[in-house]
Amino acid sequence: MTDQTTWYNIQNIDELDTPALVVYSLRVKQNIQQLIGAIDHVNRLRPHIKTHKTKEVIAILQKFDVHKFKSATITETELLGICGAKDVLLAYQPVGIKLQRFLKIKEVYPKTHFSCLVDSIEVAQEMCNIAQTQQINLDLYIDLNLGMNRTGITPIKAEDLILAINKLPFLKVEGLHLYDGNIRDTDFEVRKNKCDIEYRNVEILLQNLEKQGITNLKIVAGGTPTFPVHSQRKNIDCSPGTFVFWDKGYQDSYPEQDFKTAALVISRVISLPDKDKICLDLGHKSIAAENELSKRVYFLNAPNVVFVSQSEEHLVLGVSENHSYKIGDIFYGLPIHICPTVALYNELSIVENENLTGETWQVIARNRQITI
C-alpha cells in the first residue's frame, strides 16, 4: 500500500525484516541545522541524547560544532565520554552505586568535563565524602523544581542548599538546571506565559544569590516544548532532545517548531483474521505503549485504520470489509512518542534517497551498562 510519491517511501523495503525502526539521516541533519538556526549561538545548545542514544547522532552534532550535551543515564553519560564530548551534564542526581559509576566515568574520560544534578544536602554530603576519599572534584548543578514535581528543589529553598554545598570541600555549584516539562500547552502564547512566570522565580533566586556574592552560575533550561521561549533569553543553555527525530506527538502539539519527522517504525501485515480486520507485527514490544492504544502510532500510508487490540507481538487493526490489504503489505508508522520507542530497538536502519543504505546505527545507550 505504498504511495510512490511520498518522502518516506523505501524502494528496497523487501530487504528489511520487521518490525524495524528506520531513520532518514538527511532529515536528521536538517533538524540539527534548523535547531542551530533558531538560537543566537550554537554554544548555547546542550542537546539531550535520550531520544537517539547513538554515537552517530552525537558525531553529526559535533560536526555542526555542538559540543555540550545532556544525558539522563549512566550509559548515556559514558557514551558521551566515549565520543569525546567536551562537556556533559548528567541530568540526574546519582545516588548509591550510580554515584560510584559516575565518578568512575570522570576518571576514565578525563578530557570530558562532567557534572551532575543534586537537590538535597544529604546527597551532597555523600558526594563530598566519596569525592574526598577519592580526592576528586565534583561539579554540580542544582536541580530546580518549577512545577514538574518529579525531582528538584523549589527556587525559594535553593539558596540555602547552595550556601550549604559551598561549605563542603571538593564540591562546586556550577549552575542551575531547570526542566519545565510540565508546561506542554499547544497554544504557544499560553506556553510562553507559563514559562516566563516560572522563570521569574529563577531570576529572583539569582538576585538573592548575587547579594551573597554568588554570581556567574550557568543555567541549563527547558526541553523541547519551551525551547522557543528559553532560546530567546541571554546566557542560558537550552537542552531539547526530541528534535533530532521528531514524532507525531510533538508535531501535533508544537506546530511552531517545524522539525521534520525522521524516524519511522516499519511493520507488515502478517494475518487477515477477519473480513474487516488485519494484523500487523507491531506489538507493544516494538512501539512505546504508555499512551492509550489509538495514540501509540500513526500510519502515514493508512491514516484511517481503527485500532482494535495490541499484544506483545501483534497489532490488530479494523478496516473496511472491501479492503485490498494483503499479507506482506508494508505499513509506515510514525511514533507518537519516539524516545521510548527508540529504546526498544538494538539498531536503527538508515534510509537515504528512498533506499536502505545497509548502514545501521547501534542504540548503544539503551543498555544499562557499556563498560562502567
Secondary structure, DSSP 8 states (H G I E B T S, - for coil): ---TTSTT--TTGGG--SSEEEEEHHHHHHHHHHHHHTSS-GGGB--B-TTT--HHHHHHHHHTT--EEEESSHHHHHHHHHTT-SEEEE-S---THHHHHHHHHHHH-TTSEEEEEE--HHHHHHHHHHHHHHT--EEEEEEE-SS--SS-B-HHHHHHHHHHHTTSTTEEEEEEEE--TT---SSHHHHHHHHHHHHHHHHHHHHHHHHTT----EEEE--STTHHHHTTSSS-EE---GGGT--HHHHHH-TTS-----EEEEEEEEEEEETTEEEES--TTSS--SS-GGGSEEETT-TT-EEEEE-SS-EEEE--TT----TT-EEEEEESSHHHHHTT-SEEEEEETTEEEEEEEE-GGGSS-S--
